[in-house]
Amino acid sequence: MKSKLFYLWLLPLLWSIFTAISFFYSGDEHALFAYGSLAGTWICFLYEFNTIEQALIPVLTIGAVILALIGLLLDWLRVKKRLWLIVFVLIAVLLFIFQFSMYGSIERIRGKHGYVLGLVIVACNLGVYGAIMFSVSVTLLGRLIGLVRRAPVN
């Protein structure tokens, strides 16, 4: 039996894992953590936390809820799992390659962010966002084309 709520649990789980790892490999001035976990870090504009450690649980909670709601949308739209996965991997890899090319070497990445893993994780989180946007767009476009093709011709 296929799960009708596949994205409901997958998106928050992936995002939360990447965000938790990103917290420990957060980059220069926690920038990689902030960019990668945008689905939850926006709460920091509404509530001021004294330390990043205090923000972690609220960021994870808010972000997981938002990704669950988006997951419900993807499940409702019946976004193809293979499409989402291929786009996620493609975007994550391309983003990492792009970021790596900006720095030019692993030593320069380490000098700026401390860890190469920080760039990998932010690319993964941004890959989640990009795959969501792309797969929803393609799915909706496909549905629209289907409606136009089935429309009666006068």
Residue frames as qw, qx, qy, qz and C-alpha x, y, z in Angstrom:
[[0.000, 0.889, 0.458, 0.000, 0.00, 0.00, 0.00],
 [0.410, 0.423, -0.024, 0.807, 1.41, 3.36, -1.00],
 [0.260, -0.513, -0.457, 0.678, 1.59, 6.04, 1.64],
 [0.179, 0.817, 0.419, 0.354, -0.65, 8.97, 0.78],
 [0.266, -0.963, 0.034, -0.024, 1.26, 11.14, 3.24],
 [0.861, 0.130, -0.053, 0.488, 4.81, 10.51, 2.04],
 [0.338, 0.545, -0.097, 0.761, 6.00, 14.13, 1.95],
 [0.502, -0.773, -0.097, -0.376, 4.24, 14.97, 5.21],
 [0.804, -0.559, 0.125, 0.157, 6.88, 13.04, 7.15],
 [0.810, 0.207, 0.108, 0.538, 9.79, 13.09, 4.64],
 [0.265, 0.753, 0.011, 0.602, 10.22, 16.86, 4.25],
 [0.434, -0.834, 0.164, -0.298, 10.23, 17.75, 7.96],
 [0.912, -0.319, 0.162, 0.200, 12.51, 14.80, 8.71],
 [0.723, 0.356, 0.088, 0.585, 15.09, 15.68, 6.04],
 [0.074, 0.818, -0.019, 0.570, 14.95, 19.37, 6.83],
 [0.626, -0.749, 0.120, -0.180, 15.28, 18.79, 10.59],
 [0.907, -0.160, 0.131, 0.367, 18.26, 16.45, 10.15],
 [0.556, 0.502, 0.070, 0.659, 20.04, 18.89, 7.83],
 [0.157, -0.849, 0.019, -0.505, 19.24, 21.82, 10.12],
 [0.776, -0.623, 0.097, 0.013, 20.42, 20.02, 13.27],
 [0.831, 0.024, 0.130, 0.540, 23.71, 19.10, 11.57],
 [0.324, 0.691, 0.101, 0.639, 23.99, 22.63, 10.23],
 [0.456, -0.870, -0.020, -0.183, 23.69, 23.97, 13.76],
 [0.782, -0.500, 0.226, 0.296, 26.98, 22.25, 14.66],
 [0.559, 0.006, 0.416, 0.717, 28.67, 23.17, 11.35],
 [0.164, 0.840, 0.454, -0.247, 27.08, 26.58, 11.01],
 [0.546, 0.567, 0.191, 0.587, 29.77, 28.41, 9.07],
 [0.304, 0.142, -0.167, 0.927, 31.12, 31.91, 9.45],
 [0.222, -0.016, 0.296, -0.929, 28.97, 33.81, 11.97],
 [0.410, 0.264, 0.815, -0.313, 26.33, 31.04, 11.67],
 [0.378, 0.420, -0.258, -0.783, 25.46, 32.19, 8.13],
 [0.305, 0.094, -0.878, -0.355, 25.20, 28.69, 6.67],
 [0.014, -0.318, -0.879, 0.355, 22.82, 27.69, 9.48],
 [0.251, 0.499, 0.279, -0.781, 20.67, 30.78, 8.93],
 [0.379, 0.362, -0.486, -0.700, 20.47, 30.35, 5.13],
 [0.266, 0.042, -0.943, -0.194, 19.86, 26.63, 5.17],
 [0.124, -0.396, -0.861, 0.296, 17.18, 26.73, 7.83],
 [0.118, -0.109, -0.120, -0.980, 15.18, 29.71, 6.53],
 [0.489, -0.409, -0.646, -0.419, 11.92, 27.80, 7.00],
 [0.615, -0.589, -0.491, 0.185, 12.49, 28.17, 10.74],
 [0.488, -0.135, -0.195, 0.840, 14.98, 30.97, 11.30],
 [0.058, -0.545, -0.285, -0.786, 12.44, 33.65, 10.37],
 [0.569, -0.690, -0.447, -0.001, 11.11, 33.25, 13.94],
 [0.586, -0.258, -0.182, 0.746, 14.26, 35.10, 15.05],
 [0.076, 0.338, 0.194, 0.918, 12.83, 38.26, 13.49],
 [0.497, -0.604, -0.372, -0.500, 9.74, 37.99, 15.72],
 [0.756, -0.654, -0.029, -0.012, 11.44, 36.89, 18.92],
 [0.246, 0.785, -0.515, 0.243, 14.92, 37.86, 20.04],
 [0.943, -0.248, -0.172, 0.141, 17.05, 35.00, 21.35],
 [0.341, -0.875, 0.325, 0.116, 20.14, 35.75, 23.44],
 [0.282, -0.468, 0.784, 0.295, 22.15, 32.91, 21.88],
 [0.525, 0.253, -0.623, -0.522, 21.89, 30.68, 18.85],
 [0.157, -0.005, -0.969, 0.190, 21.55, 27.74, 21.22],
 [0.291, 0.321, 0.578, -0.691, 18.32, 29.22, 22.58],
 [0.509, 0.425, -0.186, -0.725, 16.98, 29.55, 19.02],
 [0.093, 0.224, -0.929, -0.280, 17.66, 25.95, 17.94],
 [0.169, 0.303, 0.916, -0.203, 14.51, 24.27, 19.33],
 [0.370, 0.648, 0.312, -0.589, 12.12, 27.02, 18.17],
 [0.270, 0.552, -0.532, -0.582, 13.77, 27.08, 14.73],
 [0.025, 0.080, -0.982, -0.168, 13.52, 23.29, 14.41],
 [0.250, 0.424, 0.786, -0.375, 9.92, 23.26, 15.63],
 [0.368, 0.676, 0.096, -0.631, 8.65, 26.09, 13.42],
 [0.222, 0.499, -0.666, -0.508, 10.55, 24.84, 10.39],
 [0.089, 0.032, 0.994, 0.048, 9.34, 21.25, 10.81],
 [0.346, 0.550, 0.612, -0.450, 5.73, 22.44, 11.03],
 [0.352, 0.682, -0.182, -0.614, 6.12, 24.57, 7.90],
 [0.149, 0.359, -0.845, -0.367, 7.77, 21.72, 6.00],
 [0.237, 0.230, 0.928, -0.173, 4.99, 19.37, 7.15],
 [0.413, 0.654, 0.332, -0.541, 2.38, 21.76, 5.76],
 [0.316, 0.619, -0.503, -0.514, 4.30, 21.99, 2.50],
 [0.077, -0.151, 0.980, 0.100, 4.56, 18.20, 2.55],
 [0.411, 0.445, 0.703, -0.373, 0.78, 18.00, 2.81],
 [0.427, 0.707, -0.088, -0.557, 0.55, 20.20, -0.29],
 [0.173, 0.474, -0.792, -0.343, 2.94, 17.95, -2.21],
 [0.220, 0.100, 0.964, -0.114, 0.97, 14.87, -1.12],
 [0.439, 0.586, 0.456, -0.507, -2.30, 16.53, -2.11],
 [0.408, 0.703, -0.315, -0.490, -0.86, 17.44, -5.52],
 [0.955, 0.051, 0.288, 0.057, 0.53, 13.89, -5.83],
 [0.188, 0.843, -0.484, -0.137, 4.00, 15.14, -6.76],
 [0.935, 0.206, -0.286, 0.050, 6.01, 12.28, -8.20],
 [0.722, -0.643, 0.189, 0.171, 8.58, 10.98, -5.74],
 [0.788, 0.101, 0.271, 0.544, 11.17, 10.27, -8.41],
 [0.271, 0.790, 0.152, 0.528, 10.85, 13.82, -9.79],
 [0.397, -0.898, 0.075, -0.174, 11.30, 15.36, -6.35],
 [0.819, -0.435, 0.246, 0.283, 14.28, 13.14, -5.46],
 [0.705, 0.326, 0.247, 0.579, 16.11, 13.69, -8.75],
 [0.117, 0.854, 0.081, 0.501, 15.61, 17.46, -8.55],
 [0.593, -0.799, 0.100, -0.026, 16.69, 17.51, -4.89],
 [0.824, -0.236, 0.267, 0.441, 19.93, 15.65, -5.59],
 [0.550, 0.535, 0.254, 0.588, 20.63, 17.68, -8.74],
 [0.079, -0.918, -0.038, -0.386, 20.10, 21.04, -7.02],
 [0.689, -0.700, 0.160, 0.100, 22.11, 20.04, -3.93],
 [0.804, -0.034, 0.281, 0.523, 25.06, 18.83, -6.03],
 [0.405, 0.660, 0.220, 0.593, 24.99, 21.85, -8.36],
 [0.279, -0.929, -0.007, -0.243, 24.78, 24.27, -5.42],
 [0.759, -0.543, 0.218, 0.286, 27.73, 22.61, -3.72],
 [0.706, 0.233, 0.294, 0.600, 29.76, 22.70, -6.94],
 [0.152, 0.842, 0.171, 0.489, 28.86, 26.37, -7.41],
 [0.485, -0.867, 0.091, -0.068, 29.83, 27.23, -3.82],
 [0.827, -0.282, 0.259, 0.412, 33.03, 25.22, -4.08],
 [0.591, 0.474, 0.249, 0.603, 33.99, 27.01, -7.28],
 [0.089, -0.943, -0.063, -0.314, 33.51, 30.37, -5.53],
 [0.597, -0.752, 0.271, 0.073, 36.09, 29.43, -2.92],
 [0.503, 0.709, -0.492, -0.053, 38.44, 27.53, -5.23],
 [0.458, 0.279, -0.806, 0.251, 39.82, 25.12, -2.65],
 [0.681, -0.489, -0.545, 0.004, 38.93, 23.13, 0.42],
 [0.503, -0.153, -0.358, 0.771, 41.46, 25.11, 2.44],
 [0.062, -0.209, -0.058, -0.974, 39.70, 28.39, 1.63],
 [0.594, -0.462, -0.471, -0.460, 36.33, 26.89, 2.61],
 [0.701, -0.375, -0.501, 0.343, 37.80, 25.71, 5.90],
 [0.331, 0.020, -0.196, 0.923, 39.36, 29.12, 6.44],
 [0.268, -0.297, -0.174, -0.900, 36.00, 30.85, 5.98],
 [0.723, -0.337, -0.208, -0.566, 33.51, 28.41, 7.50],
 [0.454, -0.494, 0.675, -0.307, 35.64, 25.99, 9.50],
 [0.561, 0.023, 0.827, -0.024, 34.16, 22.89, 7.86],
 [0.160, 0.086, -0.694, -0.697, 33.37, 21.73, 4.33],
 [0.053, -0.381, -0.921, 0.059, 30.38, 19.87, 5.78],
 [0.113, 0.553, 0.358, -0.744, 28.69, 23.23, 6.40],
 [0.277, 0.385, -0.417, -0.776, 28.57, 23.87, 2.63],
 [0.175, -0.073, -0.946, -0.262, 27.31, 20.34, 1.95],
 [0.017, -0.467, -0.803, 0.369, 24.48, 20.71, 4.47],
 [0.209, 0.553, 0.127, -0.797, 23.38, 24.17, 3.32],
 [0.258, 0.236, -0.672, -0.653, 23.33, 22.83, -0.26],
 [0.131, -0.240, -0.961, -0.026, 21.11, 19.97, 0.93],
 [0.080, 0.561, 0.589, -0.576, 18.66, 22.27, 2.72],
 [0.251, 0.518, -0.184, -0.797, 18.52, 24.63, -0.25],
 [0.162, 0.083, -0.884, -0.431, 18.06, 21.54, -2.42],
 [0.047, 0.434, 0.860, -0.265, 14.97, 20.66, -0.38],
 [0.196, 0.638, 0.239, -0.705, 13.54, 24.13, -0.99],
 [0.202, 0.439, -0.531, -0.696, 14.42, 24.10, -4.69],
 [0.066, -0.078, -0.968, -0.230, 13.01, 20.62, -5.26],
 [0.150, 0.547, 0.698, -0.438, 9.76, 21.68, -3.60],
 [0.240, 0.645, -0.010, -0.726, 9.42, 24.76, -5.80],
 [0.179, 0.342, -0.724, -0.572, 10.40, 22.97, -9.00],
 [0.012, -0.161, -0.983, -0.082, 8.27, 19.86, -8.46],
 [0.213, 0.599, 0.581, -0.509, 5.18, 21.87, -7.48],
 [0.241, 0.603, -0.226, -0.726, 5.65, 24.11, -10.53],
 [0.151, 0.209, -0.857, -0.445, 6.10, 21.18, -12.91],
 [0.078, 0.320, 0.931, -0.158, 3.14, 19.32, -11.38],
 [0.247, 0.652, 0.381, -0.607, 0.85, 22.33, -11.64],
 [0.226, 0.522, -0.461, -0.681, 2.02, 23.06, -15.18],
 [0.048, 0.028, -0.965, -0.258, 1.36, 19.45, -16.16],
 [0.162, 0.502, 0.782, -0.332, -2.14, 19.64, -14.68],
 [0.246, 0.662, 0.053, -0.705, -2.82, 22.91, -16.52],
 [0.183, 0.355, -0.716, -0.572, -1.65, 21.43, -19.83],
 [0.037, 0.190, 0.981, 0.017, -3.87, 18.41, -19.18],
 [0.226, 0.608, 0.547, -0.529, -6.86, 20.65, -18.57],
 [0.254, 0.602, -0.267, -0.708, -6.22, 22.61, -21.76],
 [0.107, 0.191, -0.887, -0.407, -5.90, 19.42, -23.83],
 [0.031, 0.344, 0.933, -0.099, -9.16, 18.02, -22.42],
 [0.229, 0.461, 0.242, -0.822, -11.09, 21.25, -22.91],
 [0.567, 0.537, 0.624, 0.032, -13.88, 20.94, -25.47],
 [0.211, -0.138, 0.407, 0.878, -13.17, 22.53, -28.82],
 [0.418, 0.579, 0.371, -0.594, -15.97, 24.67, -30.24]]
